[in-house]
């Protein structure tokens, strides 16, 4: 990647980040990631009642 | 009474094997015929083309001797303290030929040849029912990198009357019902490996049961043992100096993600399952069972998007797991995703097993994963959840940037998240052909912590980047310690993007992005 390409990319990113569309897309992405993370956190939580059930078979 | 010869050699057949099991133990024919292990041996030895059974009589097995000295020796009945060890070979040879080898006379077999054809051994305990003792059998091949148990197995040295043999496996044994139940057997296999990895003493079945019950006794007596609880299993792990990490694995995606993340370190994982008999059509619950997961199969050709973020995880390609199930055998195959059942109003995905229940045919029993218990070295402080969560945020950010055309990755990245050691990591880097020159050298010379979380991003099997996290750090710290870029253009684009000051520095993905911003 040339310096010129890098500068161009930086400018495009900067312009896009100033737009409301960027905010909306990044917020949406954050929300989806949060939902997945939250599900994983909850679903991997141990049920305290199961701690004392023996494995007997 | 005829003297027992030191060894006997027979051509392999399942009938002969059952005959030997019957003769060398105190079990009845009915018990031997009904043993699931025999069904397992039949399939396994037929696939690996076993040709010879070598019977090593009057074998002293350290593990059985421990149990014997702590329990059986005090019984009124006379129990034998010596066992029989059976070795299996794919090479046909006779007693006369082995005799010639012992005498140093010219013969058709030698140490190298025997090693090349060695399939491993099983110890027969002189007991009336639970007769399968320490067993180390060769694993199936990797089937083009589909089956993975390489990190779990290790080298066992076997000495057969002066002939040195080597087998790469993980020790297995059937539960004893007396000094230990299924959980003790599963823990025994796990400790065999962790003992090598983390230098703790090896525990026998009776040691494990005693350690598990020492602080949290069962309501009833602990030996004879009818089973351990999750808490007691955790306590047994602590007794070795390791830390138990317990995860609810009733969701099979969580099971796959966690087992993939931890098992590659080389530590077998304990899994608790509920067993259901489906022979009548309606699932009938018949108990909780504990096994040791010892491998997995990456059977799906493509990753399956997970959750609302749609992240692609390499672990989602797992279609089967392999487990030391004391009632079946070592590396027993369990197929995931075998249909749903409803338990207490919740849907659960089932796993096929080779179990049979109540004299019904094999194939009617399915398992539902409940928990996994991972024995970890105490310095591994950052949990998988923390790393996976960060990657989920970062991956979504990458997707937005890719969608806008700011990042040049052709396809969505596939994430391979695993716990590793500095030695495993550097060994892997040294073998990577896509990395050369000064960058490779500097990575190999870089000082790193002993335990690392490694998140590798690939695009259509091509390495794109590696994120390395210090697994021994604290969660509040900046535990991303290094990034390795394999795709120069992609990395340069990320470096440029991350330098924009408008990014919200309170977002989780910034914990990764800030590394790029600082460069």
Interface residues (C-beta under 8 A of the other chain):
Chain A: X1 X6 X9 X10 X12 X13 X14 X16 X17 X18 X25 X26 X29 X30 X32 X33 X34 X35 X36 X37 X39 X40 X41 X43 X44 X45 X46 X47 X50 X51 X52 X53 X54 X55 X56 X57
Chain B: X181 X182 X183 X218 X226 X227 X228 X229 X230 X231 X232 X233 X246 X247 X248 X249 X250 X251 X254 X257 X258 X272 X275 X286 X287 X288 X289 X290 X306 X307 X308 X309 X310 X311 X327 X370 X371 X385 X388 X389 X392 X393 X395 X396 X397 X399 X400 X403 X404 X406 X488 X489 X492 X493 X496 X497 X499 X500 X502 X503 X504 X507 X508 X509
